[in-house]
Amino acid sequence: MKNTLFSAVLFSLGTALSTLTSAAASDPLVGTWKTIDDRTGYSLSDVVIRKNKDNQYSATIISTRSIPGASEMTLCEKCEGAQKNTPLVGLTTLTGLTANPGNNKEFAGGNLLDPKSGQHYNARARLMNNGKHLIIYSSQQGAAVGRNITWVKD
């Protein structure tokens, strides 16, 4: 009797964990990504992308790295308002990104914060290379050109 109850509990726990794991795996955007600086090619930070109850994605910095020969940036010194001088670790840099219903590899409607400049940019993104790369196109309101930033899935 004890073995049957124990087996049933283990089976239920295993089923619940595999369901949670497969739900996270089924959304290729959710997870940890390395950010790559588009100007130097160096990895500057690791971010974690999460999806909220409104099906919007956000990215928060979980660790930072310095570029060789440059001083390490630990605070968002050029940010404005409540984000001014906040630590980079824990800073949310991407908000409001939503999936394109017609194409599950494209996302739009986001807002990207560049901690180096403190500037906010409109952002859209596209998954490439079987979901291993996220190309984020960011531009300021009304600008004809923008930047492509690459994030690599961990």
N, C-alpha and C positions, 0 to 999 in steps of 0.2 A: 504494500500500500504506500509506504514512504517513498519507494523507488518510483512508483507511478506518478505520484504527486510531484516529486523532484524533477522527473523527466518532463512533465507537463509544464512546469514553471520554466525550465531551461528552454524548451521549445518555444514558448511564448516570448521569452526575452530575446532569443535568437531571431525570431520572426520580426519583432519590433525593431531591433537593431538593423536588420537587413533592409527593412522598409525605409528607415531613415537614411541609410547609406545610399540606397538606390535613388531616393528622391533627390539627394544632393548631387549624385552623379548624373542624374538626368538633366540637370540644369548646368550646362557647360560654363556659364559665366561665374557661378558661385564657387568661391575657393580662394586660394592664395596665389598671387601674381607677383613677379619681379617687374618693377618699372625700369625702363631703359631710357636714359636721357637721349633725346633726338639729336643733340648737338655734339655730345662726346662719345656716345655709344656705351657709356658705363651704366651699370645697374645702380640706381640711387636708393631704392627702398623696396620693401616688400609691403604689399597691401592685401587686405582681405576684402573680397566683394561679397556682399550679402544682398538678399532680396527681402523687401518688407511685405507686409500684408496687402499693400496696394500694388504689388508687382513692380515696384521700382527698385532699381539697384543702386547701391552706394558702395564706395570704396574708402576704407580707413587704413592709414599707415600703421603697420605693426612693428617695423624696424627700418632703420636707415643705415646707409653707408656713405662714406665720403669719397670724393673723386681724388685720386692720387695728386698730390701737389696743391690741393685746395683745402681751405679750412672747413672743418665739419660744421654743417648747418644743423642745429638742434631745435631752434625756435623759428616760428613763422614771423620774422621781424618785419616784413613788408606787408603782411596782412593788415586788414583794417577791422575796426569794430571789435567784437568779442573774440575774434581769432588773433588779434594782435598779440605777438609774443607768446603764443601758446606753444607747447611742445609739439614737434612734428609727429612723434609717436602718439597715436590716438586721434590725430587730426583727420577729419573726413575731407577728402579731396575731390570726390566725385559723388554727385547726388542726382536723383531724378531720372536716371537713365531707364528707358522702358523698351521692351522688345517690340520689334516690328511684327504685327500679326501675320503679314504676308511672307516674311522671310525670317526664320528662326536664328539666322546668323547676323542679323542687323539690329541695331539698337539706336534710339534717338531720344531727344528731349532732355539730355543731361546738362549739368553744369559742372565744369571742371575748374578747380582752384589750383593755380601754379604757385606753390609755396615760395619759389625763388623770387617771383615778381610781386606776389600778392594779388595778381590779376585773376578775374573770373572769366571763363570762356564758355560759349555754347559748345556742347559736345555731342558727337554721335560716334558709334563704334561698329566694328565688324569683326567677327571671329574668322580667323584664317588658319591654314595648316591643321585641319582636323581639330580645331578648338584649342590649339597650343599657343596661338598668338592672338592678341586682341589689339587691333589697330584703332586708336582713338584719334579722330579728326576733331580738332578744336579751333575755334575762331571767335574773334570778338564780334559783337553785334554789328552787322552791316559791313564787315570786312570782306574784301574779295579773296583774300588768301588766309590760310591758317597754318596749323602745324599738325603733322602726323606723329603720334607718340605710340610706341610699341610696348605692350606688356606681355610677358612670357609666363605661361602657367607653370606653377611649381608641381 
